[in-house]
Amino acid sequence: METKVNVLSESEHELEVTLDYDEIKNEIEEAYKKERKSISLPGFRKGKVPIPMLKKIYGEMIEYKASEDIANKKFWEIVDAQKLEPISTPQLSDLDFEIGKQLKFKVKYDVKPKLDLKDYTGLEIEKPVFKVKEEDIENEIKNILKAHSKFEEAEIIEDENYRVVLDLIRKDENNKDIDDTKSEDVTVDLSDPKVNPEIAKNATGKKVGDKFTFSFTDEHKHGDEVHKEEYNYEATIKKIEKIIPPEITEEFVQKISNNKAKTLDEFREQLRKEFKDYLEKQSEDIFLNALLNKVVENNDFKVPRGYVELLEKRMLQSELDNAKAYGYKNVDEQKILEQIKPRAEWNAKWQVILANIAEKENLKVTDEELRELSKEEAEKTGISEDKLFKYYKDSNKAELMLEEKVIDFLKKNNTAKEYDPAEKAKEKEKETDKKETTK
């Protein structure tokens, strides 16, 4: 067997292979056996035609048909042996088969191009630092208590701690009903901070059958113009229920905290930690996304189209599998694909840049590391170390671990510029107000 790798461009290679007929004789014989199963001739049942007769009648057709399958098989054997690492679906570009003599073929495939990396270290990337707000903790507790509250029918609304069922009708400027604007049996929690405060205020002191009014202004922009519209409603009370919060006992606190707290103060501390952990992760994710985007932006290049298409197919299939799992029907594949394309192209670029950084910085995942991981997981799962090691070797585990190493390298070699997003939002608001006043 003779092989030669032709470098067509920085991202496209071509494997040229020449095989003597004797080297593929076993595959040819297997092709005859396979075809024999579906062929019948006068005097012979299907699958019983002698091989010599098959060769005499159909030999040329069977061998030519088999030659493409053989070329594909041999290509992947050479890929494994020579560690060629194609990143897209290979394309058979030339096939020359002489029966009894030799098989020659060429296969084109994309590879991760070598990049002249720049500006991937020493960067200063903004990182928001979110602070836990006590009001968020208290609101979370209120919501949890409300979810466990009971409701008792009442005759009169004494304060905002009530739930009411209303019929609503919109009124015009002359206080007349506007046709087709009636809404019936609308349930309103007067203690909900998102509810128009006029509703709770004007409903207080009212009974079932009583009416009250409320209004609000809807303000929205069309280009540079601000449009305002007044809404006036009359509400008829159909049902009143008092919200009865649960009794705060040790048993109740244990229930809502999954047995992590016994008192409300302990539960507050639990929530505070959970909020803090969540916000820190959000902060880290935003920083990391900004860092990787900047590295990709600084090392932009034309990514091999075949690689992007391969990622598009994988991502589309993942979305379709998710849709099927959730029971979604009439999924628009083309629409999903259009949404996926920018993400697939970015991921393709990142994977190429990642590989180049790993090579330049000599970052690797060794068999020893995979063996150590297998040992750790074997102790946790009870699966044998050897089975786990083989699974990790055969899967993309090493690639995932290498990506983690590259990301850790980037985080260590670039600077996070921390800022308070709340303060930044205030500054932006001031700038906007200043611009509005100078118009």
Contacts in CASP RR format, 6 or more apart in sequence:
PFRMAT RR
TARGET T0000
AUTHOR 0000-0000-0000
METHOD contacts of the structure
MODEL  1
METKVNVLSESEHELEVTLDYDEIKNEIEEAYKKERKSISLPGFRKGKVP
IPMLKKIYGEMIEYKASEDIANKKFWEIVDAQKLEPISTPQLSDLDFEIG
KQLKFKVKYDVKPKLDLKDYTGLEIEKPVFKVKEEDIENEIKNILKAHSK
FEEAEIIEDENYRVVLDLIRKDENNKDIDDTKSEDVTVDLSDPKVNPEIA
KNATGKKVGDKFTFSFTDEHKHGDEVHKEEYNYEATIKKIEKIIPPEITE
EFVQKISNNKAKTLDEFREQLRKEFKDYLEKQSEDIFLNALLNKVVENND
FKVPRGYVELLEKRMLQSELDNAKAYGYKNVDEQKILEQIKPRAEWNAKW
QVILANIAEKENLKVTDEELRELSKEEAEKTGISEDKLFKYYKDSNKAEL
MLEEKVIDFLKKNNTAKEYDPAEKAKEKEKETDKKETTK
1 17 0 8 1.000
1 18 0 8 1.000
1 19 0 8 1.000
1 20 0 8 1.000
1 23 0 8 1.000
1 74 0 8 1.000
2 17 0 8 1.000
2 18 0 8 1.000
3 15 0 8 1.000
3 16 0 8 1.000
3 17 0 8 1.000
3 18 0 8 1.000
3 78 0 8 1.000
3 82 0 8 1.000
4 15 0 8 1.000
4 16 0 8 1.000
4 17 0 8 1.000
5 13 0 8 1.000
5 14 0 8 1.000
5 15 0 8 1.000
5 16 0 8 1.000
5 82 0 8 1.000
5 84 0 8 1.000
6 13 0 8 1.000
6 14 0 8 1.000
6 15 0 8 1.000
6 16 0 8 1.000
6 106 0 8 1.000
7 13 0 8 1.000
8 14 0 8 1.000
8 108 0 8 1.000
10 113 0 8 1.000
10 114 0 8 1.000
11 110 0 8 1.000
11 111 0 8 1.000
11 112 0 8 1.000
11 113 0 8 1.000
11 303 0 8 1.000
11 304 0 8 1.000
12 108 0 8 1.000
12 109 0 8 1.000
12 110 0 8 1.000
12 111 0 8 1.000
12 304 0 8 1.000
13 84 0 8 1.000
13 86 0 8 1.000
13 108 0 8 1.000
13 109 0 8 1.000
13 110 0 8 1.000
13 111 0 8 1.000
14 93 0 8 1.000
14 106 0 8 1.000
14 107 0 8 1.000
14 108 0 8 1.000
14 109 0 8 1.000
15 75 0 8 1.000
15 78 0 8 1.000
15 79 0 8 1.000
15 84 0 8 1.000
15 106 0 8 1.000
15 107 0 8 1.000
15 109 0 8 1.000
16 104 0 8 1.000
16 105 0 8 1.000
16 106 0 8 1.000
17 71 0 8 1.000
17 74 0 8 1.000
17 75 0 8 1.000
17 78 0 8 1.000
17 103 0 8 1.000
17 104 0 8 1.000
17 105 0 8 1.000
17 106 0 8 1.000
17 107 0 8 1.000
18 102 0 8 1.000
18 103 0 8 1.000
18 104 0 8 1.000
19 74 0 8 1.000
19 102 0 8 1.000
19 103 0 8 1.000
19 104 0 8 1.000
20 101 0 8 1.000
20 102 0 8 1.000
21 28 0 8 1.000
21 98 0 8 1.000
21 99 0 8 1.000
21 100 0 8 1.000
21 101 0 8 1.000
21 102 0 8 1.000
21 103 0 8 1.000
24 70 0 8 1.000
24 74 0 8 1.000
24 103 0 8 1.000
27 66 0 8 1.000
27 69 0 8 1.000
27 70 0 8 1.000
27 73 0 8 1.000
28 63 0 8 1.000
28 66 0 8 1.000
28 70 0 8 1.000
31 62 0 8 1.000
31 63 0 8 1.000
31 65 0 8 1.000
31 66 0 8 1.000
31 69 0 8 1.000
31 70 0 8 1.000
32 51 0 8 1.000
32 54 0 8 1.000
32 55 0 8 1.000
32 59 0 8 1.000
32 62 0 8 1.000
33 51 0 8 1.000
35 54 0 8 1.000
35 58 0 8 1.000
35 62 0 8 1.000
35 65 0 8 1.000
36 47 0 8 1.000
36 49 0 8 1.000
36 51 0 8 1.000
36 54 0 8 1.000
37 46 0 8 1.000
37 47 0 8 1.000
38 46 0 8 1.000
38 47 0 8 1.000
39 46 0 8 1.000
39 47 0 8 1.000
39 49 0 8 1.000
39 54 0 8 1.000
39 58 0 8 1.000
40 46 0 8 1.000
40 47 0 8 1.000
40 48 0 8 1.000
40 49 0 8 1.000
41 49 0 8 1.000
41 53 0 8 1.000
41 57 0 8 1.000
44 50 0 8 1.000
44 53 0 8 1.000
54 62 0 8 1.000
55 62 0 8 1.000
59 99 0 8 1.000
60 99 0 8 1.000
63 97 0 8 1.000
63 99 0 8 1.000
64 97 0 8 1.000
64 99 0 8 1.000
67 95 0 8 1.000
67 97 0 8 1.000
67 103 0 8 1.000
68 92 0 8 1.000
68 95 0 8 1.000
70 103 0 8 1.000
71 92 0 8 1.000
71 95 0 8 1.000
71 103 0 8 1.000
71 105 0 8 1.000
71 107 0 8 1.000
72 92 0 8 1.000
74 105 0 8 1.000
75 90 0 8 1.000
75 105 0 8 1.000
75 107 0 8 1.000
78 84 0 8 1.000
79 85 0 8 1.000
79 86 0 8 1.000
84 109 0 8 1.000
84 111 0 8 1.000
85 111 0 8 1.000
85 112 0 8 1.000
86 109 0 8 1.000
86 110 0 8 1.000
86 111 0 8 1.000
87 109 0 8 1.000
87 110 0 8 1.000
87 111 0 8 1.000
87 112 0 8 1.000
87 304 0 8 1.000
87 306 0 8 1.000
87 307 0 8 1.000
87 310 0 8 1.000
88 109 0 8 1.000
88 110 0 8 1.000
88 304 0 8 1.000
88 306 0 8 1.000
88 307 0 8 1.000
88 309 0 8 1.000
88 310 0 8 1.000
89 306 0 8 1.000
89 309 0 8 1.000
89 310 0 8 1.000
90 107 0 8 1.000
90 108 0 8 1.000
90 109 0 8 1.000
91 107 0 8 1.000
91 108 0 8 1.000
91 109 0 8 1.000
92 105 0 8 1.000
92 106 0 8 1.000
92 107 0 8 1.000
93 106 0 8 1.000
93 107 0 8 1.000
93 108 0 8 1.000
94 104 0 8 1.000
94 105 0 8 1.000
94 106 0 8 1.000
95 103 0 8 1.000
95 104 0 8 1.000
95 105 0 8 1.000
96 103 0 8 1.000
96 104 0 8 1.000
96 105 0 8 1.000
97 103 0 8 1.000
97 104 0 8 1.000
110 304 0 8 1.000
110 306 0 8 1.000
110 307 0 8 1.000
111 304 0 8 1.000
112 307 0 8 1.000
112 351 0 8 1.000
112 352 0 8 1.000
112 355 0 8 1.000
112 356 0 8 1.000
113 301 0 8 1.000
113 304 0 8 1.000
113 352 0 8 1.000
114 356 0 8 1.000
115 299 0 8 1.000
115 301 0 8 1.000
115 352 0 8 1.000
115 353 0 8 1.000
115 356 0 8 1.000
117 299 0 8 1.000
117 353 0 8 1.000
117 356 0 8 1.000
117 357 0 8 1.000
117 360 0 8 1.000
118 298 0 8 1.000
118 299 0 8 1.000
119 295 0 8 1.000
119 298 0 8 1.000
119 299 0 8 1.000
120 295 0 8 1.000
120 298 0 8 1.000
120 299 0 8 1.000
120 353 0 8 1.000
120 357 0 8 1.000
120 410 0 8 1.000
121 410 0 8 1.000
121 413 0 8 1.000
121 414 0 8 1.000
122 413 0 8 1.000
122 414 0 8 1.000
122 415 0 8 1.000
123 291 0 8 1.000
123 294 0 8 1.000
123 295 0 8 1.000
123 414 0 8 1.000
123 415 0 8 1.000
124 414 0 8 1.000
124 415 0 8 1.000
124 417 0 8 1.000
125 287 0 8 1.000
125 290 0 8 1.000
125 291 0 8 1.000
125 294 0 8 1.000
125 414 0 8 1.000
125 415 0 8 1.000
125 416 0 8 1.000
125 417 0 8 1.000
126 287 0 8 1.000
126 290 0 8 1.000
126 416 0 8 1.000
126 417 0 8 1.000
126 419 0 8 1.000
127 283 0 8 1.000
127 284 0 8 1.000
127 286 0 8 1.000
127 287 0 8 1.000
127 290 0 8 1.000
127 416 0 8 1.000
127 417 0 8 1.000
127 418 0 8 1.000
127 419 0 8 1.000
128 282 0 8 1.000
128 283 0 8 1.000
128 286 0 8 1.000
128 287 0 8 1.000
128 418 0 8 1.000
128 419 0 8 1.000
128 420 0 8 1.000
128 421 0 8 1.000
129 283 0 8 1.000
129 418 0 8 1.000
129 419 0 8 1.000
129 420 0 8 1.000
129 421 0 8 1.000
130 279 0 8 1.000
130 280 0 8 1.000
130 282 0 8 1.000
130 283 0 8 1.000
130 421 0 8 1.000
131 279 0 8 1.000
131 420 0 8 1.000
131 422 0 8 1.000
132 272 0 8 1.000
132 275 0 8 1.000
132 276 0 8 1.000
132 279 0 8 1.000
136 275 0 8 1.000
137 268 0 8 1.000
137 271 0 8 1.000
137 272 0 8 1.000
137 275 0 8 1.000
139 193 0 8 1.000
140 271 0 8 1.000
140 275 0 8 1.000
141 264 0 8 1.000
141 267 0 8 1.000
141 268 0 8 1.000
141 271 0 8 1.000
144 256 0 8 1.000
145 245 0 8 1.000
145 246 0 8 1.000
146 189 0 8 1.000
146 191 0 8 1.000
146 243 0 8 1.000
146 245 0 8 1.000
148 245 0 8 1.000
148 246 0 8 1.000
148 252 0 8 1.000
148 256 0 8 1.000
149 243 0 8 1.000
149 244 0 8 1.000
149 245 0 8 1.000
149 246 0 8 1.000
150 244 0 8 1.000
150 246 0 8 1.000
151 163 0 8 1.000
151 241 0 8 1.000
151 242 0 8 1.000
151 243 0 8 1.000
151 244 0 8 1.000
152 241 0 8 1.000
152 242 0 8 1.000
152 244 0 8 1.000
153 239 0 8 1.000
153 240 0 8 1.000
153 241 0 8 1.000
153 242 0 8 1.000
154 162 0 8 1.000
154 240 0 8 1.000
154 241 0 8 1.000
154 242 0 8 1.000
155 207 0 8 1.000
155 208 0 8 1.000
155 240 0 8 1.000
156 205 0 8 1.000
156 206 0 8 1.000
156 207 0 8 1.000
156 240 0 8 1.000
157 164 0 8 1.000
157 190 0 8 1.000
157 203 0 8 1.000
157 204 0 8 1.000
157 205 0 8 1.000
157 206 0 8 1.000
157 207 0 8 1.000
157 237 0 8 1.000
157 240 0 8 1.000
158 204 0 8 1.000
158 205 0 8 1.000
159 204 0 8 1.000
160 190 0 8 1.000
160 191 0 8 1.000
160 200 0 8 1.000
160 204 0 8 1.000
161 190 0 8 1.000
161 191 0 8 1.000
161 242 0 8 1.000
161 243 0 8 1.000
162 190 0 8 1.000
162 191 0 8 1.000
162 203 0 8 1.000
162 240 0 8 1.000
162 241 0 8 1.000
162 242 0 8 1.000
162 243 0 8 1.000
163 187 0 8 1.000
163 188 0 8 1.000
163 189 0 8 1.000
163 190 0 8 1.000
163 240 0 8 1.000
163 241 0 8 1.000
163 243 0 8 1.000
164 187 0 8 1.000
164 188 0 8 1.000
164 190 0 8 1.000
164 203 0 8 1.000
164 237 0 8 1.000
164 238 0 8 1.000
164 239 0 8 1.000
164 240 0 8 1.000
164 241 0 8 1.000
165 185 0 8 1.000
165 186 0 8 1.000
165 187 0 8 1.000
165 188 0 8 1.000
165 237 0 8 1.000
165 238 0 8 1.000
165 239 0 8 1.000
166 185 0 8 1.000
166 186 0 8 1.000
166 187 0 8 1.000
166 188 0 8 1.000
166 235 0 8 1.000
166 236 0 8 1.000
166 237 0 8 1.000
166 238 0 8 1.000
167 182 0 8 1.000
167 183 0 8 1.000
167 184 0 8 1.000
167 185 0 8 1.000
167 186 0 8 1.000
167 235 0 8 1.000
167 236 0 8 1.000
167 238 0 8 1.000
168 182 0 8 1.000
168 183 0 8 1.000
168 186 0 8 1.000
168 233 0 8 1.000
168 234 0 8 1.000
168 235 0 8 1.000
169 177 0 8 1.000
169 178 0 8 1.000
169 181 0 8 1.000
169 182 0 8 1.000
169 183 0 8 1.000
169 233 0 8 1.000
169 234 0 8 1.000
170 177 0 8 1.000
170 178 0 8 1.000
170 181 0 8 1.000
170 231 0 8 1.000
170 232 0 8 1.000
170 233 0 8 1.000
171 177 0 8 1.000
171 178 0 8 1.000
171 213 0 8 1.000
171 232 0 8 1.000
171 233 0 8 1.000
171 234 0 8 1.000
172 178 0 8 1.000
172 232 0 8 1.000
173 232 0 8 1.000
175 232 0 8 1.000
185 238 0 8 1.000
188 195 0 8 1.000
188 199 0 8 1.000
189 195 0 8 1.000
189 243 0 8 1.000
190 199 0 8 1.000
190 200 0 8 1.000
190 203 0 8 1.000
191 200 0 8 1.000
191 243 0 8 1.000
196 214 0 8 1.000
196 216 0 8 1.000
198 214 0 8 1.000
198 215 0 8 1.000
198 216 0 8 1.000
199 214 0 8 1.000
199 235 0 8 1.000
202 212 0 8 1.000
202 213 0 8 1.000
202 214 0 8 1.000
203 212 0 8 1.000
203 235 0 8 1.000
203 237 0 8 1.000
206 212 0 8 1.000
206 237 0 8 1.000
207 237 0 8 1.000
207 240 0 8 1.000
208 237 0 8 1.000
208 238 0 8 1.000
208 239 0 8 1.000
208 240 0 8 1.000
209 236 0 8 1.000
209 237 0 8 1.000
209 238 0 8 1.000
210 236 0 8 1.000
210 237 0 8 1.000
211 234 0 8 1.000
211 235 0 8 1.000
211 236 0 8 1.000
211 237 0 8 1.000
212 234 0 8 1.000
212 235 0 8 1.000
212 237 0 8 1.000
213 232 0 8 1.000
213 233 0 8 1.000
213 234 0 8 1.000
213 235 0 8 1.000
214 232 0 8 1.000
214 233 0 8 1.000
214 235 0 8 1.000
215 230 0 8 1.000
215 231 0 8 1.000
215 232 0 8 1.000
215 233 0 8 1.000
216 230 0 8 1.000
216 231 0 8 1.000
217 228 0 8 1.000
217 229 0 8 1.000
217 230 0 8 1.000
217 231 0 8 1.000
218 228 0 8 1.000
218 229 0 8 1.000
218 231 0 8 1.000
219 226 0 8 1.000
219 227 0 8 1.000
219 228 0 8 1.000
220 226 0 8 1.000
220 227 0 8 1.000
221 227 0 8 1.000
246 252 0 8 1.000
248 264 0 8 1.000
250 262 0 8 1.000
250 263 0 8 1.000
253 261 0 8 1.000
253 262 0 8 1.000
253 263 0 8 1.000
253 264 0 8 1.000
253 266 0 8 1.000
253 267 0 8 1.000
254 261 0 8 1.000
254 262 0 8 1.000
256 267 0 8 1.000
257 266 0 8 1.000
257 267 0 8 1.000
257 270 0 8 1.000
260 266 0 8 1.000
260 267 0 8 1.000
260 270 0 8 1.000
261 267 0 8 1.000
261 269 0 8 1.000
261 270 0 8 1.000
287 416 0 8 1.000
288 407 0 8 1.000
288 411 0 8 1.000
291 410 0 8 1.000
291 411 0 8 1.000
291 414 0 8 1.000
292 350 0 8 1.000
292 407 0 8 1.000
292 410 0 8 1.000
295 353 0 8 1.000
295 410 0 8 1.000
296 346 0 8 1.000
296 349 0 8 1.000
296 350 0 8 1.000
296 353 0 8 1.000
299 353 0 8 1.000
299 356 0 8 1.000
300 349 0 8 1.000
301 349 0 8 1.000
301 352 0 8 1.000
303 345 0 8 1.000
303 348 0 8 1.000
303 349 0 8 1.000
303 352 0 8 1.000
304 348 0 8 1.000
307 348 0 8 1.000
307 351 0 8 1.000
307 352 0 8 1.000
308 341 0 8 1.000
308 344 0 8 1.000
308 345 0 8 1.000
308 348 0 8 1.000
311 344 0 8 1.000
311 347 0 8 1.000
311 348 0 8 1.000
312 337 0 8 1.000
312 340 0 8 1.000
312 341 0 8 1.000
312 344 0 8 1.000
315 340 0 8 1.000
315 343 0 8 1.000
315 344 0 8 1.000
316 333 0 8 1.000
316 336 0 8 1.000
316 337 0 8 1.000
316 340 0 8 1.000
319 336 0 8 1.000
319 340 0 8 1.000
320 331 0 8 1.000
320 333 0 8 1.000
320 336 0 8 1.000
323 331 0 8 1.000
354 402 0 8 1.000
354 403 0 8 1.000
354 406 0 8 1.000
357 363 0 8 1.000
357 406 0 8 1.000
357 409 0 8 1.000
357 410 0 8 1.000
358 364 0 8 1.000
358 402 0 8 1.000
358 405 0 8 1.000
358 406 0 8 1.000
361 406 0 8 1.000
361 409 0 8 1.000
363 402 0 8 1.000
363 405 0 8 1.000
363 406 0 8 1.000
363 409 0 8 1.000
364 402 0 8 1.000
365 398 0 8 1.000
365 401 0 8 1.000
365 402 0 8 1.000
365 405 0 8 1.000
367 393 0 8 1.000
369 401 0 8 1.000
370 389 0 8 1.000
370 392 0 8 1.000
370 393 0 8 1.000
370 397 0 8 1.000
370 398 0 8 1.000
370 401 0 8 1.000
371 385 0 8 1.000
371 389 0 8 1.000
373 388 0 8 1.000
373 392 0 8 1.000
373 397 0 8 1.000
373 401 0 8 1.000
374 385 0 8 1.000
374 386 0 8 1.000
374 388 0 8 1.000
374 389 0 8 1.000
374 392 0 8 1.000
375 385 0 8 1.000
377 383 0 8 1.000
377 388 0 8 1.000
378 384 0 8 1.000
378 385 0 8 1.000
378 388 0 8 1.000
381 388 0 8 1.000
391 397 0 8 1.000
392 398 0 8 1.000
END
